[in-house]
Amino acid sequence: MNQRTVSELFDLSGKTALITGGTGYLGTAFSQALAEVGASVVISSRDAARAQEAADKLPIVGEARHHGVSLDQTDAKSIRNGFQQAIAIAGAVDIVINNGLAAPSGGDLTSVTFEDFAQHQINNAGYFELARHLRDHVVSRSASGNVTNIGSMYGQVASYPDAYKDICAASPVAYHALKGGTIHMTRHLAAYWADDNVRVNCLSPGPFPNPDGPPTEMVERLSERLPMKRMGLPWELKGAIVFLSSDASSYVTGQNLTVDGGWTAW
Ligand SMILES: NC(=O)c1ccc[n+]([C@@H]2O[C@H](COP(=O)([O-])OP(=O)(O)OC[C@H]3O[C@@H](n4cnc5c(N)ncnc54)[C@H](OP(=O)(O)O)[C@@H]3O)[C@@H](O)[C@H]2O)c1
């Protein structure tokens, strides 16, 4: 054990990772990364067929097999069923990536309704519920496991009001509340579950706008604010997700790893 090589540490052969929202922009890169280092990946989506379609596109390394399950993280019963289904088809689950985002219609701090604000926060309830299923499953097998919650730079810093002015609504206040909570919930779970051999960390992306997303003018404004002067590309998160999901981070828990081109550095 004292002499493990770097390639052994990052190898996920024989492990199964369940990722929510694995059909999405960043979820696709996370899923590919885990598959590329040998994991079997169970992708969840609200739609089982969409999940399976995404799973079928993943590279297969060694004995790995990829699957799709349906899971709606706003519904406790659906989370339980999705997790049980993942165990039924994969045999066991070792890694959970809480990545999905159910975004209600939103609105910025001038326009968000009470109901939309409250509905946004349910994502953290979903992250917690799925993490707890993983913890109970790991303990029942006397095994070890880990959870990575996907946070955001906007769980750590406010957005610049003038970056959005006259282009679109400000980034949603409910999203800032949500992601700040994700980062702190991570610390709490890590402290309580270390004894159970379950590590819990957070990976916080900076700006990785989907090409179909915000207007070019806003992307240009955001780029000016960044030390690296450009947006991130999904593959630039691959190393971080593999690090947190593998034994390369075996002594890391309760941390928030920010991948943001330096956004939060100044
Ligand atoms: N892109 C960025 O710049 C950025 C920056 C910081 C943080 N993040 C975080 O990164 C994560 C992924 O973002 P993204 O940009 O890849 O977003 P995205 O492309 O919109 O993907 C979001 C995913 O969430 C899933 N989803 C929606 N409602 C759900 C529900 N009720 N239950 C379970 N899953 C649900 C969707 O899958 P189905 O429709 O198939 O169900 C979709 O694949 C999010 O947590 C986001 O907050 C993104």
Ligand as a Chemical Component Dictionary entry (heavy atoms), coordinates in Angstrom:
data_LIG
# 
_chem_comp.id                   LIG 
_chem_comp.type                 NON-POLYMER 
_chem_comp.pdbx_formal_charge   0 
_chem_comp.three_letter_code    LIG 
# 
loop_
_chem_comp_atom.comp_id 
_chem_comp_atom.atom_id 
_chem_comp_atom.alt_atom_id 
_chem_comp_atom.type_symbol 
_chem_comp_atom.charge 
_chem_comp_atom.model_Cartn_x 
_chem_comp_atom.model_Cartn_y 
_chem_comp_atom.model_Cartn_z 
_chem_comp_atom.pdbx_ordinal 
LIG N1  N1  N 0  -22.057 25.000 -16.818 1  
LIG C1  C1  C 0  -21.538 25.806 -15.905 2  
LIG O1  O1  O 0  -20.968 26.860 -16.228 3  
LIG C2  C2  C 0  -21.588 25.467 -14.445 4  
LIG C3  C3  C 0  -20.859 26.271 -13.560 5  
LIG C4  C4  C 0  -20.869 25.955 -12.215 6  
LIG C5  C5  C 0  -21.597 24.874 -11.771 7  
LIG N2  N2  N 1  -22.311 24.124 -12.656 8  
LIG C6  C6  C 0  -23.059 22.980 -12.133 9  
LIG O2  O2  O 0  -22.737 21.836 -12.883 10 
LIG C7  C7  C 0  -23.856 20.951 -12.917 11 
LIG C8  C8  C 0  -24.150 20.587 -14.365 12 
LIG O3  O3  O 0  -24.422 21.776 -15.080 13 
LIG P1  P1  P 0  -24.565 21.798 -16.668 14 
LIG O4  O4  O 0  -24.096 23.112 -17.109 15 
LIG O5  O5  O -1 -23.992 20.569 -17.243 16 
LIG O6  O6  O 0  -26.160 21.784 -16.808 17 
LIG P2  P2  P 0  -27.095 21.023 -17.849 18 
LIG O7  O7  O 0  -26.424 20.782 -19.151 19 
LIG O8  O8  O 0  -28.382 21.787 -17.859 20 
LIG O9  O9  O 0  -27.340 19.625 -17.158 21 
LIG C9  C9  C 0  -28.147 19.529 -16.020 22 
LIG C10 C10 C 0  -28.592 18.101 -15.874 23 
LIG O10 O10 O 0  -29.492 18.017 -14.761 24 
LIG C11 C11 C 0  -30.445 17.032 -15.056 25 
LIG N3  N3  N 0  -31.692 17.315 -14.337 26 
LIG C12 C12 C 0  -32.591 18.301 -14.569 27 
LIG N4  N4  N 0  -33.612 18.210 -13.709 28 
LIG C13 C13 C 0  -33.348 17.138 -12.915 29 
LIG C14 C14 C 0  -34.035 16.514 -11.846 30 
LIG N5  N5  N 0  -35.227 16.968 -11.401 31 
LIG N6  N6  N 0  -33.468 15.426 -11.267 32 
LIG C15 C15 C 0  -32.284 14.943 -11.701 33 
LIG N7  N7  N 0  -31.581 15.479 -12.707 34 
LIG C16 C16 C 0  -32.114 16.572 -13.307 35 
LIG C17 C17 C 0  -30.658 17.066 -16.571 36 
LIG O11 O11 O 0  -30.847 15.732 -17.012 37 
LIG P3  P3  P 0  -32.224 15.191 -17.658 38 
LIG O12 O12 O 0  -32.880 16.349 -18.358 39 
LIG O13 O13 O 0  -31.766 14.126 -18.609 40 
LIG O14 O14 O 0  -33.023 14.676 -16.508 41 
LIG C18 C18 C 0  -29.326 17.586 -17.098 42 
LIG O15 O15 O 0  -28.554 16.557 -17.662 43 
LIG C19 C19 C 0  -24.999 21.672 -12.202 44 
LIG O16 O16 O 0  -25.084 21.229 -10.869 45 
LIG C20 C20 C 0  -24.568 23.113 -12.264 46 
LIG O17 O17 O 0  -25.102 23.892 -11.217 47 
LIG C21 C21 C 0  -22.329 24.394 -13.980 48 
# 
loop_
_chem_comp_bond.comp_id 
_chem_comp_bond.atom_id_1 
_chem_comp_bond.atom_id_2 
_chem_comp_bond.value_order 
_chem_comp_bond.pdbx_ordinal 
LIG N1  C1  SING 1  
LIG C1  O1  DOUB 2  
LIG C1  C2  SING 3  
LIG C2  C3  SING 4  
LIG C2  C21 DOUB 5  
LIG C3  C4  DOUB 6  
LIG C4  C5  SING 7  
LIG C5  N2  DOUB 8  
LIG N2  C6  SING 9  
LIG N2  C21 SING 10 
LIG C6  O2  SING 11 
LIG C6  C20 SING 12 
LIG O2  C7  SING 13 
LIG C7  C8  SING 14 
LIG C7  C19 SING 15 
LIG C8  O3  SING 16 
LIG O3  P1  SING 17 
LIG P1  O4  DOUB 18 
LIG P1  O5  SING 19 
LIG P1  O6  SING 20 
LIG O6  P2  SING 21 
LIG P2  O7  DOUB 22 
LIG P2  O8  SING 23 
LIG P2  O9  SING 24 
LIG O9  C9  SING 25 
LIG C9  C10 SING 26 
LIG C10 O10 SING 27 
LIG C10 C18 SING 28 
LIG O10 C11 SING 29 
LIG C11 N3  SING 30 
LIG C11 C17 SING 31 
LIG N3  C12 SING 32 
LIG N3  C16 SING 33 
LIG C12 N4  DOUB 34 
LIG N4  C13 SING 35 
LIG C13 C14 SING 36 
LIG C13 C16 DOUB 37 
LIG C14 N5  SING 38 
LIG C14 N6  DOUB 39 
LIG N6  C15 SING 40 
LIG C15 N7  DOUB 41 
LIG N7  C16 SING 42 
LIG C17 O11 SING 43 
LIG C17 C18 SING 44 
LIG O11 P3  SING 45 
LIG P3  O12 DOUB 46 
LIG P3  O13 SING 47 
LIG P3  O14 SING 48 
LIG C18 O15 SING 49 
LIG C19 O16 SING 50 
LIG C19 C20 SING 51 
LIG C20 O17 SING 52 
# 
